[in-house]
């Protein structure tokens, strides 16, 4: 596992749907992933800001998502897609088959009062 520099892509109008997530604060992030199995986490996150992981959704459809690393742990639950993506044109950037595309970052964490308000 190596830390890998990726570029953050966000909305051109400057709006922040991540609620001050990491992608709203940085132009570039350090990312990591398990080079041998994208469905598993690497054993060590190094100094990475996010970890890229593959997940099956809607049956057999596979997606790559990036999750925030905080205090040495991946925040795989509770975070939502905050509207921003990461990407690198480097050939080592993870891809599904022969297809490489920007990866959504799940760095939006809502306080409980927002969840309560939206559920009514």
C-alpha positions as CSV (number, residue, x, y, z in Angstrom):
1,X,0.0,0.0,0.0
2,X,1.3,3.4,-0.9
3,X,-0.2,6.8,-0.4
4,X,-1.3,8.2,-3.8
5,X,-1.9,11.8,-4.6
6,X,-5.4,12.5,-6.2
7,X,-7.1,15.7,-7.3
8,X,-10.4,16.8,-5.8
9,X,-13.1,17.8,-8.2
10,X,-16.0,19.9,-7.0
11,X,-18.9,21.9,-8.3
12,X,-17.8,24.9,-10.4
13,X,-20.1,27.3,-8.6
14,X,-18.3,26.8,-5.3
15,X,-21.2,25.3,-3.4
16,X,-20.4,22.8,-0.6
17,X,-22.7,19.9,-0.2
18,X,-20.2,18.0,1.9
19,X,-21.0,20.2,5.0
20,X,-17.3,21.1,5.4
21,X,-16.0,17.6,4.6
22,X,-12.4,17.1,3.7
23,X,-13.0,17.6,0.0
24,X,-14.2,21.2,0.7
25,X,-10.9,22.1,2.3
26,X,-8.2,20.5,0.1
27,X,-7.4,20.6,-3.6
28,X,-5.5,17.3,-3.4
29,X,-5.7,14.3,-1.1
30,X,-3.6,11.3,-0.3
31,X,-5.6,8.1,-1.1
32,X,-4.9,4.4,-0.5
33,X,-6.4,1.1,-1.5
34,X,-5.7,-2.6,-1.3
35,X,-3.8,-3.2,-4.5
36,X,-4.6,-7.0,-4.5
37,X,-8.3,-6.9,-3.6
38,X,-10.4,-3.7,-4.0
39,X,-13.2,-5.3,-1.9
40,X,-10.9,-5.4,1.1
41,X,-9.3,-2.6,3.1
42,X,-5.5,-2.3,3.2
43,X,-3.8,-3.4,6.5
44,X,-2.3,0.1,7.0
45,X,-3.7,3.5,5.9
46,X,-0.3,5.3,6.1
47,X,-0.8,9.0,6.0
48,X,-3.8,8.8,3.6
49,X,-6.9,11.1,3.9
50,X,-9.2,8.6,2.2
51,X,-9.4,4.9,1.4
52,X,-10.8,3.6,-1.9
53,X,-12.9,0.5,-1.7
54,X,-15.1,-1.5,-4.1
55,X,-18.6,-2.5,-3.0
56,X,-21.5,-4.4,-4.7
57,X,-24.7,-2.4,-5.0
58,X,-28.0,-3.2,-6.5
59,X,-27.2,-6.9,-6.9
60,X,-24.1,-7.4,-9.0
61,X,-23.3,-3.8,-9.9
62,X,-19.9,-2.8,-8.6
63,X,-18.9,0.7,-7.6
64,X,-15.7,2.3,-6.2
65,X,-16.2,4.7,-3.3
66,X,-13.7,6.7,-1.2
67,X,-14.2,6.9,2.6
68,X,-12.6,9.3,5.0
69,X,-9.9,8.1,7.3
70,X,-10.0,9.6,10.8
71,X,-7.9,8.7,13.8
72,X,-6.4,5.8,11.8
73,X,-9.8,4.2,11.1
74,X,-11.9,4.2,7.9
75,X,-15.3,5.8,8.4
76,X,-17.3,3.2,6.4
77,X,-20.6,4.1,8.0
78,X,-22.4,7.4,8.6
79,X,-20.7,9.3,5.8
80,X,-22.6,10.2,2.6
81,X,-21.6,11.3,-0.8
82,X,-20.9,15.0,-0.4
83,X,-21.0,15.9,-4.1
84,X,-17.2,15.9,-4.7
85,X,-15.0,13.4,-6.6
86,X,-11.4,12.4,-6.7
87,X,-9.4,11.3,-9.7
88,X,-5.9,10.9,-11.1
89,X,-4.8,10.3,-14.6
90,X,-2.0,8.1,-13.3
91,X,-2.3,4.6,-14.7
92,X,-2.0,3.1,-11.2
93,X,-5.4,4.8,-10.2
94,X,-7.9,2.0,-9.4
95,X,-10.3,1.0,-12.1
96,X,-13.0,-1.5,-12.8
97,X,-11.9,-3.6,-15.8
98,X,-10.5,-1.3,-18.4
99,X,-12.6,1.6,-17.2
100,X,-11.3,4.4,-15.0
101,X,-13.5,7.2,-13.8
102,X,-13.7,9.8,-10.9
103,X,-14.6,8.3,-7.6
104,X,-17.2,9.7,-5.2
105,X,-16.0,10.7,-1.8
106,X,-18.3,9.9,1.2
107,X,-17.2,12.9,3.4
108,X,-20.6,14.4,4.4
109,X,-21.5,13.7,8.1
110,X,-24.7,15.3,9.3
111,X,-25.3,16.2,12.9
112,X,-28.2,14.4,14.5
113,X,-30.5,17.5,14.4
114,X,-30.3,17.7,10.6
115,X,-31.3,14.0,10.3
116,X,-34.1,14.6,12.7
117,X,-35.3,17.6,10.8
118,X,-35.2,15.8,7.4
119,X,-37.1,12.7,8.7
120,X,-40.2,14.7,9.6
